[in-house]
């Protein structure tokens, strides 16, 4: 009986620890599938949302991009407080600086962007991949038919203005397709 009591006490304590419980954070699990030259590769990715970015956060990024293009955006993201965390296999994961919630007729869209960690080998060889110093993505969550939820992950990208003056995302290699999205809704703050 003492063993059962100890087990129950341990489980209750473990469930209350931030690292072992989902808490109130919204969490999205997805399977990310490689496309084009990465076809056949897939990994599981988890996006943990602490809170939604504000319109002021968005304006800071817009102004930073207008003033300094991609480099200005990178510097502004570095100064922002984490609003989430992304876990990608092969990495420790990293903080996400901007997460936007957009209502849609069938559910909602979640867009995120953060600085990409530059690996030691990239820095050592001064690889051109260092210029693609952002990670971004979008999850389109369909609350009416979960099977229609989709998304995309841009693991290494940079933002530029094209010749028509429009914002575009330049990728190093390919975008990855997201499917099998599971939305563990929490009580994430707005």
WOHU-V615882 format. One record per helix or strand. SS is the DSSP state (2 for helix, 1 for strand). FROM is the first residue (numbers start at 1). TO is the last residue. Records with the same first field share a line. If there is no record, write none. Layout:
# WOHU-V615882
SS->FROM-TO, FROM-TO
This chain:
# WOHU-V615882
2->2-16, 36-38, 55-79, 120-124, 128-131, 146-148
1->26-33, 42-49, 51-51, 84-88, 94-96, 98-104, 107-115, 134-142, 150-161, 167-171, 176-184, 189-189
